[in-house]
Amino acid sequence: MHSLQPLALSRIKPSYSVPNSILWSILGFMLYLINQAKLYSNNIAIIADDKAYTYQQLLISSQNFASLLLNGAKDLNQKRVAFVLPPGMDYVIVQWAIWQAGGIAVPLNPKAPLDSHRYVLEDAAVDIIVTSPIYIADIEALASELKIRVVTSGMSAELTPDLPDIAADRAAMILYTSGTTAAPKGVVSTHENIEAQAKALVEAWEWSATDRIINVLPMHHIHGIINILTCALMSGASCEFMARFEPKVLLDKLCQPEVTLFMAVPTIYYKLVAYWESLDQPEQIKISAGLNTLRLMVSGSAALPVSTLEKWKNITSHTLLERYGMTEIGMAISNPYIGERRPGHIGLPLPGVELRLVDEEMHDVQIGEQGEILVKGPNVFKEYWNKPEITHAAFTSDGWFKTGDIAIFKEGYYKIIGRNLDIIKSGGYKLSALEIEEVLRSYPGISDCGVVGIPDEEWGELVAAALIIDGDSFTERELILWLSNKLPRYKIPTVFKKLRELPRNAMGKVVKNELKEIFIHSV
């Protein structure tokens, strides 16, 4: 990557400079991004398909595309603009253009079926959809049916002399939840929310203009959009996209001296570990030395098995930084960049974030007791799109967002016990599925597992474990005998099922509702 030079785009006039009148008419978050782009105009902002693009190119292209979206109007006035694009420069151009034109960005999953697109387009009442020639045939047919204007990425227009004023409290983005517990909901974040989320991470993880990060995550989830892309662009850093995950290609990129950060989900780290273990010793040593030069590696979006953390540390000498967040709040809690990163824990609240743990009656719990995480701060989303009753139910009367996640504060750090779905109520006990899963993964021959509670008349719920077997076979009796030395009897699963794979969403998170259904329909 040493030879990478910024690409001269045909639609960009290199001599063009952005008028200050345009810059200063845009308020808040977008103004901050634009000023950063001016400050680092010659820095490489985006790398994709072995091509490099500067901040100046991004700024000019996005303002041209904003003019195209406006189509003669003065302001999109929060019209919803969906986009279906592969990760890369066009994705970022379109995202910035939507914000500068006064629209609300609605990124879609390019790999999702058309029925999923239809759900979002109808639910969000989308006005415009932007796509690439790769997806145009399917998208055009659907958009025509729904009477939505279609715009193709890469198109250009005459620059509008004045772009609209964008107040900080305007809606900026609608991300749809993964739907692990119910139908996907549109999470509406304002420009202020996004700025608060990104600035907290930039401060906590010490981003700078010298950073370069590899992005292999889906760009319709907050992890890839905010934690990686937005933090990089707010810092003058470089974000390199990979079109698809390939262990060898990714490891080669991570070993380049320019790369300083990496963030991924536990499944990716698990696969990288497995690939590394398949190599001969000289290649392992070479990769380990290269990975050791990165300054920070982060894991999130799902619970990180301690076993994976320990293997990755043995390979790279890095203790993965675990953090906690969700679509509605961005990131709220993080292990420290400098200081102890405690395995299995998520650390302390990020700058600007307030946190409480409460019981079922919304009373604060004592230190050492588990409770639901409540969050308040400028990072917290505005509303669920067009769902006022659900939005109202998601907050306490005094404005705290109810995450539905259960945690405990002990010895100075927060530790996730699980979501409500991960709390199994059996025989009067409240059991953590995550704790049981962690123990199961340490048994020889179990490569992965998922634990859920299934309804039972006598016990309330039975502890059920789905197992991915890799290696020597064993009997259920042998496993239970082994578990009896690791867990109290009431935590030991009583129902087992072998699966080839666990049901997961796009971020690698196990979909517990689907897993429960597998057990219920097989009992």
C-alpha angles and dihedrals in degrees: 000000000000090000096052112126127185110271117243103227116211092225093053124087104210093205092056117112124194111245115240088228088067094045098050095045088068114078135206125348099009090048089053091052092047093049090049089050090053092047092051096030095143096042118104107256103175134023118190134152089005091300126116127213128193129225089250090056091048093049096048094043093048093050091049090051091047087059089052092052092048090054092192097323120121095224136004086221094214096312109166113251114191121196133195107193138141115250111277146079095318090054091056094043091054094045092052092042093055091052094046092049091053097253134132113247116228109183115198131204108254090206095053120107119254091255089062090050090048091053093053096041092052097039094050093040089230116206101189133023123198120200141157130247087260092068102021099107096058095036094049092054092049093044091050090053091049094040094240122153112245123213124183121223115245094042118124139202141186110286113259108237093226127027117203127270109257114203117212093240094057118113110260108173143014115205119183118227117242092250096232092145104021143349111316114272126207109243110206116208124183127221087256092053093052093046092050092048095050097040091053091055094043089055097041097045095036099236116189140176090262093064126106122188133189113226116203097152129108112269097221093069129077093241094066097031102046110015094047115016101033095041090050094049093045088055102045089248130137126256117199117197125211115205093214139001114264115162096216095046092045094049090049090054094046090054092059110110093231093062112092106164140039131182126183146146121268092256091062093050089049091053093046090052091050091050092048090050090054093059129090118258099259090054091046091053091049093050093044091053091050095048091049091067094067114101098214140015121185133194126197151124090082137031112286112225110232088226091061091046091052094048091049090050091052090052100042107016086236124125103214113239109236120203138173131231146122140207093271097053108020108221116343106167132033142174109243124273088218115031138036117341103198115208113242092017131100100210127221137326117289121240112294095014123119119202139191135176114214140178126235090281090054093250118141112258125226122259108278094028123107121243144157116279115244118190133195130176145091088291093068116104124252102234148315106274112264092342106108095162093051090045091051092049091051093064134059119238090262096050107267115143113232107222098187088226120124121218142162129219111217134154093357100308137085119238124194114233092183144268119297085268088056092056109087117199106207127160093341094310127114105219129191112231089198092059092050092046091053091054093046092052090059092062112102110253098025109105096174141350146182126214125201139162117246124196118269128174095217103038101027089233134012121219107245124187127198110202133202105205119208117170132356116025120236138181126254088240091056091050094049091049090052092047091052088070092049106039139030112262094252091059096052113104115248096191123055133183130179115222133180090223140355120246106257138175126230092280093053094254115145110246099227095189090059091046091052090051091054089057096041093052093046098048 
